[in-house]
Amino acid sequence: MCLAVPGRVLDIEERDGTRMATVDFGGVVKEVCLEYLPDLQVGEYAIVHVGFALQRLDEESAKQTLELFAEMGLLQEEFGDPWELAAEAGPVTGHTGEDTVEEVRK
């Protein structure tokens, strides 16, 4: 699943002519493009989707949404380490890893 997640801008810089920010999503920090919100400032919140800040958001709404996402496990699902998540899920039952192409097609 790919969510639009609220985050707080920690710092802003220009890289190769593109305005970029370091954004905190409830403890997970990612780089985000600010081209759609050129006037966004450090300390403000924005809704971010696939690495782009799309809409400014007030602090209270952002914090409520982040808390809700955390309770539902959506932040881990969205930002967690995929290898760690796969390990937590455990092995696929009934699969030996030795299937032939014909067996898989059945």
C-alpha positions as CSV (number, residue, x, y, z in Angstrom):
1,M,0.0,0.0,0.0
2,C,1.2,3.5,-0.7
3,L,-0.1,6.2,1.7
4,A,0.0,9.9,1.7
5,V,1.7,10.6,5.1
6,P,2.0,13.8,7.1
7,G,5.5,14.8,8.0
8,R,7.3,17.8,9.6
9,V,10.0,19.6,7.7
10,L,13.4,19.5,9.5
11,D,15.5,21.3,6.9
12,I,15.4,22.6,3.4
13,E,18.1,22.8,0.7
14,E,18.4,23.2,-3.0
15,R,19.9,20.3,-4.9
16,D,20.6,20.5,-8.6
17,G,18.0,23.3,-8.9
18,T,15.3,21.3,-7.0
19,R,14.1,22.4,-3.6
20,M,14.4,19.4,-1.2
21,A,13.6,18.8,2.4
22,T,14.4,16.4,5.2
23,V,11.1,15.4,6.6
24,D,10.3,13.5,9.9
25,F,7.3,11.1,9.7
26,G,6.9,10.2,13.3
27,G,10.5,9.1,13.8
28,V,11.2,8.0,10.2
29,V,13.2,10.6,8.3
30,K,13.1,10.8,4.5
31,E,14.1,13.2,1.7
32,V,11.1,14.9,0.0
33,C,10.8,17.1,-3.0
34,L,9.1,20.5,-2.4
35,E,8.5,21.6,-5.9
36,Y,4.7,21.5,-5.5
37,L,4.9,23.5,-2.3
38,P,7.7,26.1,-3.0
39,D,6.8,28.2,0.1
40,L,6.8,25.4,2.7
41,Q,9.1,26.3,5.6
42,V,11.1,24.5,8.2
43,G,8.8,23.4,11.1
44,E,5.7,23.2,8.9
45,Y,3.8,20.0,8.1
46,A,2.9,18.6,4.7
47,I,1.2,15.6,3.3
48,V,3.7,13.6,1.3
49,H,3.1,11.0,-1.3
50,V,5.8,9.0,-3.2
51,G,8.5,11.5,-2.2
52,F,6.6,14.8,-3.0
53,A,5.1,17.2,-0.5
54,L,1.6,17.8,-1.9
55,Q,-0.4,19.8,0.7
56,R,0.4,21.9,3.8
57,L,-1.2,20.5,7.0
58,D,-1.7,22.0,10.4
59,E,0.4,20.5,13.3
60,E,-2.6,19.1,15.2
61,S,-4.1,17.3,12.2
62,A,-0.6,15.9,11.3
63,K,0.1,14.6,14.8
64,Q,-3.4,13.0,15.1
65,T,-2.9,11.3,11.7
66,L,0.6,10.0,12.6
67,E,-0.7,8.6,15.9
68,L,-3.6,6.8,14.1
69,F,-1.2,5.4,11.4
70,A,1.2,4.2,14.1
71,E,-1.6,2.5,16.1
72,M,-2.8,0.7,12.9
73,G,0.8,-0.3,12.0
74,L,0.6,1.6,8.8
75,L,3.9,3.6,9.4
76,Q,5.8,0.3,9.8
77,E,4.1,-1.1,6.7
78,E,4.9,2.1,4.7
79,F,8.4,2.8,5.9
80,G,9.6,-0.4,7.5
81,D,12.5,-2.5,6.3
82,P,11.0,-4.9,3.7
83,W,13.5,-7.7,4.7
84,E,12.6,-7.3,8.4
85,L,8.8,-7.4,7.6
86,A,9.3,-10.5,5.5
87,A,11.2,-12.2,8.3
88,E,8.4,-11.3,10.8
89,A,5.9,-12.9,8.4
90,G,7.8,-16.2,8.5
91,P,8.0,-18.8,5.9
92,V,5.3,-19.6,3.5
93,T,3.7,-22.9,4.7
94,G,3.7,-25.8,2.4
95,H,6.4,-24.4,0.2
96,T,9.7,-26.3,-0.1
97,G,11.3,-24.0,-2.6
98,E,11.8,-26.9,-5.0
99,D,8.8,-26.4,-7.2
100,T,9.3,-27.0,-10.9
101,V,7.8,-24.6,-13.5
102,E,5.1,-27.1,-14.2
103,E,4.1,-27.4,-10.5
104,V,3.9,-23.6,-10.2
105,R,1.7,-23.3,-13.3
106,K,-0.9,-25.8,-11.7
